[in-house]
Amino acid sequence: MGCRTNRLRSVTAQAPRFADPVLCLITDRRRLIAAGGGGAHWREALSEQLRGAIAGGIDIVQIRERDLAARALTAVVRGCVAAAAGTRTRVVVNDRLDVALAAGADGIHLREGSLSIRQVRGVTPADFLVGQSVHSAASAVLAREADYLIAGHVFDTPSKPGVTPLGCQGLADVVNGAGECPVWAVGGIGPSTTAAVRRAGARGVALIGALAPNVPIDELATTVQTMVTNLRFSFDSPDRQP
């Protein structure tokens, strides 16, 4: 899937926190079980997915299990933090600053309209990551102080039925609004779409369904590891550069 966009040169200076390209796994235990977990308990399936992603060199894991109670969510995050120890993978928690701090996560990912970035910066260590979801160029301008932004959804995806996607031009507009803050694309992302989002200016991708393969639980970790490797190649291969 390709598209041509008009992208302006950004002017806001910000020290980079990541080396491009960045791959981010956003967890969704229900989608994972539906895809291929079979009779496995969600904890087992999620653990296997995370193990494979970390082994494959995923850069960021965003724990996005928003309906879990604080105790259960903290346990999931602590398990992921332990699994990622000593690797390149950093762990962030979706919108729950209390859980992120209690579980020793590397950062938080804010929803649009949640806590402000400055509020989070005021109560967290200097190396604590703060990311935010954005859905428009105007929102990206307001969120430039984040360490990264996730923009979407870019392409049609089953998780957003009936909602018009940003498309490549919309993504490019978000990139322009973000200045030097890196933008990662989400929504309908896979090997066939990574070249397009890179041309639009994305410096990484966030993945949900693309890393929830329909395979038996005992094959899940190995399959996800291979998928992460292939996705990184599809985004970063020289012949796909803009």
Buried (B, 14 or more C-beta within 10 A) or exposed (E): EEBEBEBEEBEEEBEEBBEBBBBBBBBBBEBBBEBBBEEBEBEBBBBBBBBBBBBBBBBBBBBBBEEBEEEEBBBBBBBBBEBBEEEEBBBBBBBBBEBBBBBEBBBBBBEEEBBBBEEBBEEBEEEBBBBBBBBBBEBBBBBBBBBBBBBBBBBEBEBBEEEEBBBBBBBBBBBBBBBEBBBBBBBBBBEEBBBBBBBBBBBBBBBBBBBBBEBEBEEBBBBBBBBBBEBBEBBBEEEBEE
